[in-house]
């Protein structure tokens, strides 16, 4: 797998994880929008870091 393809895969998976965290917090647990989107961004960032380290 080329580095570019690997990065696209990591970014795609991280985006899905970030949106999943945001929607679960905002719609499932009725957390305020700003807190939910912030935690979603942090989850996306963490998923990218972990993906680059382990993939």
mmCIF entry with sequence, helices, sheets and N, C-alpha, C, O atoms, coordinates in Angstrom:
data_MODEL
# 
_entry.id   MODEL 
# 
_entity.id                         1 
_entity.type                       polymer 
_entity.pdbx_number_of_molecules   1 
# 
_entity_poly.entity_id                      1 
_entity_poly.type                           'polypeptide(L)' 
_entity_poly.nstd_linkage                   no 
_entity_poly.nstd_monomer                   no 
_entity_poly.pdbx_seq_one_letter_code       
;(UNK)(UNK)(UNK)(UNK)(UNK)(UNK)(UNK)(UNK)(UNK)(UNK)(UNK)(UNK)(UNK)(UNK)(UNK)(UNK)
(UNK)(UNK)(UNK)(UNK)(UNK)(UNK)(UNK)(UNK)(UNK)(UNK)(UNK)(UNK)(UNK)(UNK)(UNK)(UNK)
(UNK)(UNK)(UNK)(UNK)(UNK)(UNK)(UNK)(UNK)(UNK)(UNK)(UNK)(UNK)(UNK)(UNK)(UNK)(UNK)
(UNK)(UNK)(UNK)(UNK)(UNK)(UNK)(UNK)
;
_entity_poly.pdbx_seq_one_letter_code_can   XXXXXXXXXXXXXXXXXXXXXXXXXXXXXXXXXXXXXXXXXXXXXXXXXXXXXXX 
_entity_poly.pdbx_strand_id                 A 
# 
loop_
_entity_poly_seq.entity_id 
_entity_poly_seq.num 
_entity_poly_seq.mon_id 
_entity_poly_seq.hetero 
1 1  UNK n 
1 2  UNK n 
1 3  UNK n 
1 4  UNK n 
1 5  UNK n 
1 6  UNK n 
1 7  UNK n 
1 8  UNK n 
1 9  UNK n 
1 10 UNK n 
1 11 UNK n 
1 12 UNK n 
1 13 UNK n 
1 14 UNK n 
1 15 UNK n 
1 16 UNK n 
1 17 UNK n 
1 18 UNK n 
1 19 UNK n 
1 20 UNK n 
1 21 UNK n 
1 22 UNK n 
1 23 UNK n 
1 24 UNK n 
1 25 UNK n 
1 26 UNK n 
1 27 UNK n 
1 28 UNK n 
1 29 UNK n 
1 30 UNK n 
1 31 UNK n 
1 32 UNK n 
1 33 UNK n 
1 34 UNK n 
1 35 UNK n 
1 36 UNK n 
1 37 UNK n 
1 38 UNK n 
1 39 UNK n 
1 40 UNK n 
1 41 UNK n 
1 42 UNK n 
1 43 UNK n 
1 44 UNK n 
1 45 UNK n 
1 46 UNK n 
1 47 UNK n 
1 48 UNK n 
1 49 UNK n 
1 50 UNK n 
1 51 UNK n 
1 52 UNK n 
1 53 UNK n 
1 54 UNK n 
1 55 UNK n 
# 
_struct_asym.id          A 
_struct_asym.entity_id   1 
# 
loop_
_struct_conf.conf_type_id 
_struct_conf.id 
_struct_conf.pdbx_PDB_helix_id 
_struct_conf.beg_label_comp_id 
_struct_conf.beg_label_asym_id 
_struct_conf.beg_label_seq_id 
_struct_conf.pdbx_beg_PDB_ins_code 
_struct_conf.end_label_comp_id 
_struct_conf.end_label_asym_id 
_struct_conf.end_label_seq_id 
_struct_conf.pdbx_end_PDB_ins_code 
_struct_conf.beg_auth_comp_id 
_struct_conf.beg_auth_asym_id 
_struct_conf.beg_auth_seq_id 
_struct_conf.end_auth_comp_id 
_struct_conf.end_auth_asym_id 
_struct_conf.end_auth_seq_id 
_struct_conf.pdbx_PDB_helix_class 
_struct_conf.details 
_struct_conf.pdbx_PDB_helix_length 
HELX_P HELX_P1 AA1 UNK A 3  ? UNK A 23 ? UNK A 3  UNK A 23 1 ? 21 
HELX_P HELX_P2 AA2 UNK A 24 ? UNK A 28 ? UNK A 24 UNK A 28 3 ? 5  
HELX_P HELX_P3 AA3 UNK A 33 ? UNK A 54 ? UNK A 33 UNK A 54 1 ? 22 
# 
_struct_conf_type.id          HELX_P 
_struct_conf_type.criteria    ? 
_struct_conf_type.reference   ? 
# 
loop_
_atom_site.group_PDB 
_atom_site.id 
_atom_site.type_symbol 
_atom_site.label_atom_id 
_atom_site.label_alt_id 
_atom_site.label_comp_id 
_atom_site.label_asym_id 
_atom_site.label_entity_id 
_atom_site.label_seq_id 
_atom_site.pdbx_PDB_ins_code 
_atom_site.Cartn_x 
_atom_site.Cartn_y 
_atom_site.Cartn_z 
_atom_site.occupancy 
_atom_site.B_iso_or_equiv 
_atom_site.pdbx_formal_charge 
_atom_site.auth_seq_id 
_atom_site.auth_comp_id 
_atom_site.auth_asym_id 
_atom_site.auth_atom_id 
_atom_site.pdbx_PDB_model_num 
ATOM 1   N N  . UNK A 1 1  ? 0.853   -1.168 0.000  1.00 0.00 ? 1  UNK A N  1 
ATOM 2   C CA . UNK A 1 1  ? 0.000   0.000  0.000  1.00 0.00 ? 1  UNK A CA 1 
ATOM 3   C C  . UNK A 1 1  ? 0.904   1.238  0.000  1.00 0.00 ? 1  UNK A C  1 
ATOM 4   O O  . UNK A 1 1  ? 1.836   1.343  0.798  1.00 0.00 ? 1  UNK A O  1 
ATOM 5   N N  . UNK A 1 2  ? 0.616   2.154  -0.894 1.00 0.00 ? 2  UNK A N  1 
ATOM 6   C CA . UNK A 1 2  ? 1.435   3.365  -0.988 1.00 0.00 ? 2  UNK A CA 1 
ATOM 7   C C  . UNK A 1 2  ? 1.132   4.293  0.197  1.00 0.00 ? 2  UNK A C  1 
ATOM 8   O O  . UNK A 1 2  ? 0.063   4.191  0.798  1.00 0.00 ? 2  UNK A O  1 
ATOM 9   N N  . UNK A 1 3  ? 2.046   5.182  0.530  1.00 0.00 ? 3  UNK A N  1 
ATOM 10  C CA . UNK A 1 3  ? 1.810   6.099  1.659  1.00 0.00 ? 3  UNK A CA 1 
ATOM 11  C C  . UNK A 1 3  ? 0.582   6.992  1.472  1.00 0.00 ? 3  UNK A C  1 
ATOM 12  O O  . UNK A 1 3  ? -0.108  7.314  2.440  1.00 0.00 ? 3  UNK A O  1 
ATOM 13  N N  . UNK A 1 4  ? 0.314   7.389  0.230  1.00 0.00 ? 4  UNK A N  1 
ATOM 14  C CA . UNK A 1 4  ? -0.847  8.248  -0.016 1.00 0.00 ? 4  UNK A CA 1 
ATOM 15  C C  . UNK A 1 4  ? -2.140  7.474  0.226  1.00 0.00 ? 4  UNK A C  1 
ATOM 16  O O  . UNK A 1 4  ? -3.065  7.987  0.856  1.00 0.00 ? 4  UNK A O  1 
ATOM 17  N N  . UNK A 1 5  ? -2.204  6.253  -0.267 1.00 0.00 ? 5  UNK A N  1 
ATOM 18  C CA . UNK A 1 5  ? -3.385  5.425  -0.048 1.00 0.00 ? 5  UNK A CA 1 
ATOM 19  C C  . UNK A 1 5  ? -3.576  5.142  1.436  1.00 0.00 ? 5  UNK A C  1 
ATOM 20  O O  . UNK A 1 5  ? -4.702  5.144  1.935  1.00 0.00 ? 5  UNK A O  1 
ATOM 21  N N  . UNK A 1 6  ? -2.482  4.900  2.134  1.00 0.00 ? 6  UNK A N  1 
ATOM 22  C CA . UNK A 1 6  ? -2.555  4.649  3.568  1.00 0.00 ? 6  UNK A CA 1 
ATOM 23  C C  . UNK A 1 6  ? -3.084  5.878  4.307  1.00 0.00 ? 6  UNK A C  1 
ATOM 24  O O  . UNK A 1 6  ? -3.897  5.747  5.222  1.00 0.00 ? 6  UNK A O  1 
ATOM 25  N N  . UNK A 1 7  ? -2.631  7.063  3.918  1.00 0.00 ? 7  UNK A N  1 
ATOM 26  C CA . UNK A 1 7  ? -3.120  8.287  4.562  1.00 0.00 ? 7  UNK A CA 1 
ATOM 27  C C  . UNK A 1 7  ? -4.603  8.502  4.287  1.00 0.00 ? 7  UNK A C  1 
ATOM 28  O O  . UNK A 1 7  ? -5.345  8.888  5.190  1.00 0.00 ? 7  UNK A O  1 
ATOM 29  N N  . UNK A 1 8  ? -5.046  8.258  3.053  1.00 0.00 ? 8  UNK A N  1 
ATOM 30  C CA . UNK A 1 8  ? -6.474  8.388  2.745  1.00 0.00 ? 8  UNK A CA 1 
ATOM 31  C C  . UNK A 1 8  ? -7.299  7.418  3.585  1.00 0.00 ? 8  UNK A C  1 
ATOM 32  O O  . UNK A 1 8  ? -8.371  7.776  4.073  1.00 0.00 ? 8  UNK A O  1 
ATOM 33  N N  . UNK A 1 9  ? -6.810  6.209  3.755  1.00 0.00 ? 9  UNK A N  1 
ATOM 34  C CA . UNK A 1 9  ? -7.512  5.222  4.573  1.00 0.00 ? 9  UNK A CA 1 
ATOM 35  C C  . UNK A 1 9  ? -7.588  5.690  6.026  1.00 0.00 ? 9  UNK A C  1 
ATOM 36  O O  . UNK A 1 9  ? -8.642  5.607  6.656  1.00 0.00 ? 9  UNK A O  1 
ATOM 37  N N  . UNK A 1 10 ? -6.474  6.178  6.547  1.00 0.00 ? 10 UNK A N  1 
ATOM 38  C CA . UNK A 1 10 ? -6.442  6.653  7.933  1.00 0.00 ? 10 UNK A CA 1 
ATOM 39  C C  . UNK A 1 10 ? -7.391  7.835  8.113  1.00 0.00 ? 10 UNK A C  1 
ATOM 40  O O  . UNK A 1 10 ? -8.158  7.865  9.075  1.00 0.00 ? 10 UNK A O  1 
ATOM 41  N N  . UNK A 1 11 ? -7.349  8.810  7.201  1.00 0.00 ? 11 UNK A N  1 
ATOM 42  C CA . UNK A 1 11 ? -8.211  9.986  7.320  1.00 0.00 ? 11 UNK A CA 1 
ATOM 43  C C  . UNK A 1 11 ? -9.688  9.609  7.189  1.00 0.00 ? 11 UNK A C  1 
ATOM 44  O O  . UNK A 1 11 ? -10.536 10.169 7.884  1.00 0.00 ? 11 UNK A O  1 
ATOM 45  N N  . UNK A 1 12 ? -9.992  8.670  6.308  1.00 0.00 ? 12 UNK A N  1 
ATOM 46  C CA . UNK A 1 12 ? -11.381 8.232  6.151  1.00 0.00 ? 12 UNK A CA 1 
ATOM 47  C C  . UNK A 1 12 ? -11.917 7.559  7.397  1.00 0.00 ? 12 UNK A C  1 
ATOM 48  O O  . UNK A 1 12 ? -13.025 7.854  7.844  1.00 0.00 ? 12 UNK A O  1 
ATOM 49  N N  . UNK A 1 13 ? -11.134 6.656  7.955  1.00 0.00 ? 13 UNK A N  1 
ATOM 50  C CA . UNK A 1 13 ? -11.560 5.963  9.174  1.00 0.00 ? 13 UNK A CA 1 
ATOM 51  C C  . UNK A 1 13 ? -11.663 6.952  10.332 1.00 0.00 ? 13 UNK A C  1 
ATOM 52  O O  . UNK A 1 13 ? -12.611 6.887  11.115 1.00 0.00 ? 13 UNK A O  1 
ATOM 53  N N  . UNK A 1 14 ? -10.701 7.864  10.449 1.00 0.00 ? 14 UNK A N  1 
ATOM 54  C CA . UNK A 1 14 ? -10.729 8.854  11.527 1.00 0.00 ? 14 UNK A CA 1 
ATOM 55  C C  . UNK A 1 14 ? -11.938 9.776  11.406 1.00 0.00 ? 14 UNK A C  1 
ATOM 56  O O  . UNK A 1 14 ? -12.526 10.158 12.417 1.00 0.00 ? 14 UNK A O  1 
ATOM 57  N N  . UNK A 1 15 ? -12.314 10.135 10.183 1.00 0.00 ? 15 UNK A N  1 
ATOM 58  C CA . UNK A 1 15 ? -13.491 10.985 9.986  1.00 0.00 ? 15 UNK A CA 1 
ATOM 59  C C  . UNK A 1 15 ? -14.759 10.266 10.425 1.00 0.00 ? 15 UNK A C  1 
ATOM 60  O O  . UNK A 1 15 ? -15.618 10.865 11.071 1.00 0.00 ? 15 UNK A O  1 
ATOM 61  N N  . UNK A 1 16 ? -14.881 9.002  10.084 1.00 0.00 ? 16 UNK A N  1 
ATOM 62  C CA . UNK A 1 16 ? -16.051 8.217  10.498 1.00 0.00 ? 16 UNK A CA 1 
ATOM 63  C C  . UNK A 1 16 ? -16.098 8.115  12.019 1.00 0.00 ? 16 UNK A C  1 
ATOM 64  O O  . UNK A 1 16 ? -17.169 8.244  12.612 1.00 0.00 ? 16 UNK A O  1 
ATOM 65  N N  . UNK A 1 17 ? -14.957 7.887  12.656 1.00 0.00 ? 17 UNK A N  1 
ATOM 66  C CA . UNK A 1 17 ? -14.911 7.804  14.116 1.00 0.00 ? 17 UNK A CA 1 
ATOM 67  C C  . UNK A 1 17 ? -15.307 9.145  14.739 1.00 0.00 ? 17 UNK A C  1 
ATOM 68  O O  . UNK A 1 17 ? -16.088 9.182  15.690 1.00 0.00 ? 17 UNK A O  1 
ATOM 69  N N  . UNK A 1 18 ? -14.775 10.236 14.209 1.00 0.00 ? 18 UNK A N  1 
ATOM 70  C CA . UNK A 1 18 ? -15.108 11.562 14.738 1.00 0.00 ? 18 UNK A CA 1 
ATOM 71  C C  . UNK A 1 18 ? -16.574 11.894 14.621 1.00 0.00 ? 18 UNK A C  1 
ATOM 72  O O  . UNK A 1 18 ? -17.179 12.382 15.575 1.00 0.00 ? 18 UNK A O  1 
ATOM 73  N N  . UNK A 1 19 ? -17.164 11.634 13.447 1.00 0.00 ? 19 UNK A N  1 
ATOM 74  C CA . UNK A 1 19 ? -18.598 11.883 13.280 1.00 0.00 ? 19 UNK A CA 1 
ATOM 75  C C  . UNK A 1 19 ? -19.424 10.965 14.164 1.00 0.00 ? 19 UNK A C  1 
ATOM 76  O O  . UNK A 1 19 ? -20.453 11.378 14.698 1.00 0.00 ? 19 UNK A O  1 
ATOM 77  N N  . UNK A 1 20 ? -18.985 9.729  14.320 1.00 0.00 ? 20 UNK A N  1 
ATOM 78  C CA . UNK A 1 20 ? -19.708 8.803  15.196 1.00 0.00 ? 20 UNK A CA 1 
ATOM 79  C C  . UNK A 1 20 ? -19.722 9.275  16.635 1.00 0.00 ? 20 UNK A C  1 
ATOM 80  O O  . UNK A 1 20 ? -20.753 9.214  17.304 1.00 0.00 ? 20 UNK A O  1 
ATOM 81  N N  . UNK A 1 21 ? -18.575 9.748  17.115 1.00 0.00 ? 21 UNK A N  1 
ATOM 82  C CA . UNK A 1 21 ? -18.505 10.265 18.481 1.00 0.00 ? 21 UNK A CA 1 
ATOM 83  C C  . UNK A 1 21 ? -19.388 11.499 18.621 1.00 0.00 ? 21 UNK A C  1 
ATOM 84  O O  . UNK A 1 21 ? -20.125 11.637 19.597 1.00 0.00 ? 21 UNK A O  1 
ATOM 85  N N  . UNK A 1 22 ? -19.309 12.397 17.636 1.00 0.00 ? 22 UNK A N  1 
ATOM 86  C CA . UNK A 1 22 ? -20.136 13.609 17.696 1.00 0.00 ? 22 UNK A CA 1 
ATOM 87  C C  . UNK A 1 22 ? -21.627 13.271 17.717 1.00 0.00 ? 22 UNK A C  1 
ATOM 88  O O  . UNK A 1 22 ? -22.362 13.765 18.572 1.00 0.00 ? 22 UNK A O  1 
ATOM 89  N N  . UNK A 1 23 ? -22.076 12.431 16.783 1.00 0.00 ? 23 UNK A N  1 
ATOM 90  C CA . UNK A 1 23 ? -23.505 12.113 16.721 1.00 0.00 ? 23 UNK A CA 1 
ATOM 91  C C  . UNK A 1 23 ? -23.967 11.344 17.953 1.00 0.00 ? 23 UNK A C  1 
ATOM 92  O O  . UNK A 1 23 ? -25.089 11.549 18.417 1.00 0.00 ? 23 UNK A O  1 
ATOM 93  N N  . UNK A 1 24 ? -23.132 10.470 18.489 1.00 0.00 ? 24 UNK A N  1 
ATOM 94  C CA . UNK A 1 24 ? -23.517 9.736  19.691 1.00 0.00 ? 24 UNK A CA 1 
ATOM 95  C C  . UNK A 1 24 ? -23.680 10.678 20.878 1.00 0.00 ? 24 UNK A C  1 
ATOM 96  O O  . UNK A 1 24 ? -24.627 10.549 21.654 1.00 0.00 ? 24 UNK A O  1 
ATOM 97  N N  . UNK A 1 25 ? -22.761 11.620 21.017 1.00 0.00 ? 25 UNK A N  1 
ATOM 98  C CA . UNK A 1 25 ? -22.865 12.560 22.136 1.00 0.00 ? 25 UNK A CA 1 
ATOM 99  C C  . UNK A 1 25 ? -24.014 13.544 21.950 1.00 0.00 ? 25 UNK A C  1 
ATOM 100 O O  . UNK A 1 25 ? -24.792 13.781 22.873 1.00 0.00 ? 25 UNK A O  1 
ATOM 101 N N  . UNK A 1 26 ? -24.115 14.110 20.759 1.00 0.00 ? 26 UNK A N  1 
ATOM 102 C CA . UNK A 1 26 ? -25.098 15.169 20.538 1.00 0.00 ? 26 UNK A CA 1 
ATOM 103 C C  . UNK A 1 26 ? -26.524 14.620 20.479 1.00 0.00 ? 26 UNK A C  1 
ATOM 104 O O  . UNK A 1 26 ? -27.434 15.194 21.076 1.00 0.00 ? 26 UNK A O  1 
ATOM 105 N N  . UNK A 1 27 ? -26.717 13.530 19.774 1.00 0.00 ? 27 UNK A N  1 
ATOM 106 C CA . UNK A 1 27 ? -28.069 13.001 19.605 1.00 0.00 ? 27 UNK A CA 1 
ATOM 107 C C  . UNK A 1 27 ? -28.426 11.953 20.651 1.00 0.00 ? 27 UNK A C  1 
ATOM 108 O O  . UNK A 1 27 ? -29.571 11.888 21.097 1.00 0.00 ? 27 UNK A O  1 
ATOM 109 N N  . UNK A 1 28 ? -27.460 11.135 21.044 1.00 0.00 ? 28 UNK A N  1 
ATOM 110 C CA . UNK A 1 28 ? -27.762 10.064 21.988 1.00 0.00 ? 28 UNK A CA 1 
ATOM 111 C C  . UNK A 1 28 ? -27.790 10.513 23.435 1.00 0.00 ? 28 UNK A C  1 
ATOM 112 O O  . UNK A 1 28 ? -28.657 10.098 24.203 1.00 0.00 ? 28 UNK A O  1 
ATOM 113 N N  . UNK A 1 29 ? -26.841 11.362 23.808 1.00 0.00 ? 29 UNK A N  1 
ATOM 114 C CA . UNK A 1 29 ? -26.729 11.768 25.204 1.00 0.00 ? 29 UNK A CA 1 
ATOM 115 C C  . UNK A 1 29 ? -27.103 13.220 25.449 1.00 0.00 ? 29 UNK A C  1 
ATOM 116 O O  . UNK A 1 29 ? -26.975 13.703 26.574 1.00 0.00 ? 29 UNK A O  1 
ATOM 117 N N  . UNK A 1 30 ? -27.559 13.923 24.432 1.00 0.00 ? 30 UNK A N  1 
ATOM 118 C CA . UNK A 1 30 ? -28.022 15.312 24.528 1.00 0.00 ? 30 UNK A CA 1 
ATOM 119 C C  . UNK A 1 30 ? -26.962 16.242 25.125 1.00 0.00 ? 30 UNK A C  1 
ATOM 120 O O  . UNK A 1 30 ? -27.273 17.113 25.938 1.00 0.00 ? 30 UNK A O  1 
ATOM 121 N N  . UNK A 1 31 ? -25.714 16.044 24.711 1.00 0.00 ? 31 UNK A N  1 
ATOM 122 C CA . UNK A 1 31 ? -24.628 16.936 25.119 1.00 0.00 ? 31 UNK A CA 1 
ATOM 123 C C  . UNK A 1 31 ? -24.699 18.184 24.242 1.00 0.00 ? 31 UNK A C  1 
ATOM 124 O O  . UNK A 1 31 ? -25.104 18.112 23.081 1.00 0.00 ? 31 UNK A O  1 
ATOM 125 N N  . UNK A 1 32 ? -24.307 19.322 24.798 1.00 0.00 ? 32 UNK A N  1 
ATOM 126 C CA . UNK A 1 32 ? -24.322 20.578 24.058 1.00 0.00 ? 32 UNK A CA 1 
ATOM 127 C C  . UNK A 1 32 ? -23.490 20.462 22.775 1.00 0.00 ? 32 UNK A C  1 
ATOM 128 O O  . UNK A 1 32 ? -22.503 19.728 22.727 1.00 0.00 ? 32 UNK A O  1 
ATOM 129 N N  . UNK A 1 33 ? -23.903 21.195 21.742 1.00 0.00 ? 33 UNK A N  1 
ATOM 130 C CA . UNK A 1 33 ? -23.267 21.098 20.428 1.00 0.00 ? 33 UNK A CA 1 
ATOM 131 C C  . UNK A 1 33 ? -21.777 21.388 20.491 1.00 0.00 ? 33 UNK A C  1 
ATOM 132 O O  . UNK A 1 33 ? -20.977 20.631 19.942 1.00 0.00 ? 33 UNK A O  1 
ATOM 133 N N  . UNK A 1 34 ? -21.395 22.469 21.149 1.00 0.00 ? 34 UNK A N  1 
ATOM 134 C CA . UNK A 1 34 ? -19.982 22.866 21.141 1.00 0.00 ? 34 UNK A CA 1 
ATOM 135 C C  . UNK A 1 34 ? -19.092 21.832 21.826 1.00 0.00 ? 34 UNK A C  1 
ATOM 136 O O  . UNK A 1 34 ? -17.974 21.582 21.374 1.00 0.00 ? 34 UNK A O  1 
ATOM 137 N N  . UNK A 1 35 ? -19.565 21.244 22.886 1.00 0.00 ? 35 UNK A N  1 
ATOM 138 C CA . UNK A 1 35 ? -18.786 20.210 23.570 1.00 0.00 ? 35 UNK A CA 1 
ATOM 139 C C  . UNK A 1 35 ? -18.727 18.949 22.719 1.00 0.00 ? 35 UNK A C  1 
ATOM 140 O O  . UNK A 1 35 ? -17.673 18.321 22.615 1.00 0.00 ? 35 UNK A O  1 
ATOM 141 N N  . UNK A 1 36 ? -19.842 18.574 22.114 1.00 0.00 ? 36 UNK A N  1 
ATOM 142 C CA . UNK A 1 36 ? -19.867 17.371 21.291 1.00 0.00 ? 36 UNK A CA 1 
ATOM 143 C C  . UNK A 1 36 ? -18.957 17.503 20.077 1.00 0.00 ? 36 UNK A C  1 
ATOM 144 O O  . UNK A 1 36 ? -18.253 16.553 19.737 1.00 0.00 ? 36 UNK A O  1 
ATOM 145 N N  . UNK A 1 37 ? -18.954 18.656 19.417 1.00 0.00 ? 37 UNK A N  1 
ATOM 146 C CA . UNK A 1 37 ? -18.105 18.825 18.230 1.00 0.00 ? 37 UNK A CA 1 
ATOM 147 C C  . UNK A 1 37 ? -16.637 18.880 18.636 1.00 0.00 ? 37 UNK A C  1 
ATOM 148 O O  . UNK A 1 37 ? -15.784 18.386 17.899 1.00 0.00 ? 37 UNK A O  1 
ATOM 149 N N  . UNK A 1 38 ? -16.321 19.464 19.778 1.00 0.00 ? 38 UNK A N  1 
ATOM 150 C CA . UNK A 1 38 ? -14.947 19.494 20.267 1.00 0.00 ? 38 UNK A CA 1 
ATOM 151 C C  . UNK A 1 38 ? -14.437 18.087 20.556 1.00 0.00 ? 38 UNK A C  1 
ATOM 152 O O  . UNK A 1 38 ? -13.320 17.741 20.172 1.00 0.00 ? 38 UNK A O  1 
ATOM 153 N N  . UNK A 1 39 ? -15.238 17.285 21.223 1.00 0.00 ? 39 UNK A N  1 
ATOM 154 C CA . UNK A 1 39 ? -14.841 15.906 21.520 1.00 0.00 ? 39 UNK A CA 1 
ATOM 155 C C  . UNK A 1 39 ? -14.733 15.103 20.219 1.00 0.00 ? 39 UNK A C  1 
ATOM 156 O O  . UNK A 1 39 ? -13.868 14.234 20.104 1.00 0.00 ? 39 UNK A O  1 
ATOM 157 N N  . UNK A 1 40 ? -15.592 15.382 19.249 1.00 0.00 ? 40 UNK A N  1 
ATOM 158 C CA . UNK A 1 40 ? -15.485 14.722 17.947 1.00 0.00 ? 40 UNK A CA 1 
ATOM 159 C C  . UNK A 1 40 ? -14.183 15.053 17.241 1.00 0.00 ? 40 UNK A C  1 
ATOM 160 O O  . UNK A 1 40 ? -13.559 14.179 16.640 1.00 0.00 ? 40 UNK A O  1 
ATOM 161 N N  . UNK A 1 41 ? -13.766 16.326 17.314 1.00 0.00 ? 41 UNK A N  1 
ATOM 162 C CA . UNK A 1 41 ? -12.476 16.720 16.721 1.00 0.00 ? 41 UNK A CA 1 
ATOM 163 C C  . UNK A 1 41 ? -11.313 16.048 17.427 1.00 0.00 ? 41 UNK A C  1 
ATOM 164 O O  . UNK A 1 41 ? -10.368 15.601 16.777 1.00 0.00 ? 41 UNK A O  1 
ATOM 165 N N  . UNK A 1 42 ? -11.372 15.972 18.737 1.00 0.00 ? 42 UNK A N  1 
ATOM 166 C CA . UNK A 1 42 ? -10.308 15.317 19.496 1.00 0.00 ? 42 UNK A CA 1 
ATOM 167 C C  . UNK A 1 42 ? -10.248 13.832 19.153 1.00 0.00 ? 42 UNK A C  1 
ATOM 168 O O  . UNK A 1 42 ? -9.161  13.268 19.022 1.00 0.00 ? 42 UNK A O  1 
ATOM 169 N N  . UNK A 1 43 ? -11.412 13.196 19.007 1.00 0.00 ? 43 UNK A N  1 
ATOM 170 C CA . UNK A 1 43 ? -11.438 11.783 18.626 1.00 0.00 ? 43 UNK A CA 1 
ATOM 171 C C  . UNK A 1 43 ? -10.866 11.576 17.230 1.00 0.00 ? 43 UNK A C  1 
ATOM 172 O O  . UNK A 1 43 ? -10.163 10.595 16.986 1.00 0.00 ? 43 UNK A O  1 
ATOM 173 N N  . UNK A 1 44 ? -11.162 12.492 16.315 1.00 0.00 ? 44 UNK A N  1 
ATOM 174 C CA . UNK A 1 44 ? -10.605 12.401 14.965 1.00 0.00 ? 44 UNK A CA 1 
ATOM 175 C C  . UNK A 1 44 ? -9.084  12.532 15.002 1.00 0.00 ? 44 UNK A C  1 
ATOM 176 O O  . UNK A 1 44 ? -8.372  11.762 14.359 1.00 0.00 ? 44 UNK A O  1 
ATOM 177 N N  . UNK A 1 45 ? -8.601  13.497 15.746 1.00 0.00 ? 45 UNK A N  1 
ATOM 178 C CA . UNK A 1 45 ? -7.155  13.712 15.861 1.00 0.00 ? 45 UNK A CA 1 
ATOM 179 C C  . UNK A 1 45 ? -6.475  12.485 16.482 1.00 0.00 ? 45 UNK A C  1 
ATOM 180 O O  . UNK A 1 45 ? -5.427  12.047 16.007 1.00 0.00 ? 45 UNK A O  1 
ATOM 181 N N  . UNK A 1 46 ? -7.062  11.948 17.519 1.00 0.00 ? 46 UNK A N  1 
ATOM 182 C CA . UNK A 1 46 ? -6.500  10.758 18.158 1.00 0.00 ? 46 UNK A CA 1 
ATOM 183 C C  . UNK A 1 46 ? -6.492  9.560  17.235 1.00 0.00 ? 46 UNK A C  1 
ATOM 184 O O  . UNK A 1 46 ? -5.539  8.780  17.234 1.00 0.00 ? 46 UNK A O  1 
ATOM 185 N N  . UNK A 1 47 ? -7.551  9.406  16.446 1.00 0.00 ? 47 UNK A N  1 
ATOM 186 C CA . UNK A 1 47 ? -7.608  8.284  15.510 1.00 0.00 ? 47 UNK A CA 1 
ATOM 187 C C  . UNK A 1 47 ? -6.550  8.410  14.421 1.00 0.00 ? 47 UNK A C  1 
ATOM 188 O O  . UNK A 1 47 ? -5.988  7.403  13.991 1.00 0.00 ? 47 UNK A O  1 
ATOM 189 N N  . UNK A 1 48 ? -6.267  9.634  13.968 1.00 0.00 ? 48 UNK A N  1 
ATOM 190 C CA . UNK A 1 48 ? -5.220  9.834  12.961 1.00 0.00 ? 48 UNK A CA 1 
ATOM 191 C C  . UNK A 1 48 ? -3.853  9.486  13.550 1.00 0.00 ? 48 UNK A C  1 
ATOM 192 O O  . UNK A 1 48 ? -3.048  8.816  12.903 1.00 0.00 ? 48 UNK A O  1 
ATOM 193 N N  . UNK A 1 49 ? -3.594  9.936  14.764 1.00 0.00 ? 49 UNK A N  1 
ATOM 194 C CA . UNK A 1 49 ? -2.304  9.636  15.397 1.00 0.00 ? 49 UNK A CA 1 
ATOM 195 C C  . UNK A 1 49 ? -2.138  8.134  15.588 1.00 0.00 ? 49 UNK A C  1 
ATOM 196 O O  . UNK A 1 49 ? -1.085  7.583  15.267 1.00 0.00 ? 49 UNK A O  1 
ATOM 197 N N  . UNK A 1 50 ? -3.157  7.472  16.104 1.00 0.00 ? 50 UNK A N  1 
ATOM 198 C CA . UNK A 1 50 ? -3.060  6.031  16.314 1.00 0.00 ? 50 UNK A CA 1 
ATOM 199 C C  . UNK A 1 50 ? -2.967  5.279  14.991 1.00 0.00 ? 50 UNK A C  1 
ATOM 200 O O  . UNK A 1 50 ? -2.251  4.283  14.891 1.00 0.00 ? 50 UNK A O  1 
ATOM 201 N N  . UNK A 1 51 ? -3.680  5.748  13.983 1.00 0.00 ? 51 UNK A N  1 
ATOM 202 C CA . UNK A 1 51 ? -3.608  5.107  12.675 1.00 0.00 ? 51 UNK A CA 1 
ATOM 203 C C  . UNK A 1 51 ? -2.234  5.219  12.054 1.00 0.00 ? 51 UNK A C  1 
ATOM 204 O O  . UNK A 1 51 ? -1.737  4.263  11.460 1.00 0.00 ? 51 UNK A O  1 
ATOM 205 N N  . UNK A 1 52 ? -1.616  6.383  12.188 1.00 0.00 ? 52 UNK A N  1 
ATOM 206 C CA . UNK A 1 52 ? -0.257  6.541  11.643 1.00 0.00 ? 52 UNK A CA 1 
ATOM 207 C C  . UNK A 1 52 ? 0.753   5.700  12.395 1.00 0.00 ? 52 UNK A C  1 
ATOM 208 O O  . UNK A 1 52 ? 1.748   5.253  11.823 1.00 0.00 ? 52 UNK A O  1 
ATOM 209 N N  . UNK A 1 53 ? 0.502   5.485  13.670 1.00 0.00 ? 53 UNK A N  1 
ATOM 210 C CA . UNK A 1 53 ? 1.448   4.697  14.449 1.00 0.00 ? 53 UNK A CA 1 
ATOM 211 C C  . UNK A 1 53 ? 1.303   3.203  14.186 1.00 0.00 ? 53 UNK A C  1 
ATOM 212 O O  . UNK A 1 53 ? 2.308   2.498  14.100 1.00 0.00 ? 53 UNK A O  1 
ATOM 213 N N  . UNK A 1 54 ? 0.073   2.703  14.056 1.00 0.00 ? 54 UNK A N  1 
ATOM 214 C CA . UNK A 1 54 ? -0.146  1.261  13.996 1.00 0.00 ? 54 UNK A CA 1 
ATOM 215 C C  . UNK A 1 54 ? -0.471  0.713  12.616 1.00 0.00 ? 54 UNK A C  1 
ATOM 216 O O  . UNK A 1 54 ? -0.497  -0.506 12.451 1.00 0.00 ? 54 UNK A O  1 
ATOM 217 N N  . UNK A 1 55 ? -0.721  1.553  11.615 1.00 0.00 ? 55 UNK A N  1 
ATOM 218 C CA . UNK A 1 55 ? -1.000  1.029  10.268 1.00 0.00 ? 55 UNK A CA 1 
ATOM 219 C C  . UNK A 1 55 ? 0.207   1.191  9.371  1.00 0.00 ? 55 UNK A C  1 
ATOM 220 O O  . UNK A 1 55 ? 0.162   0.808  8.202  1.00 0.00 ? 55 UNK A O  1 
# 
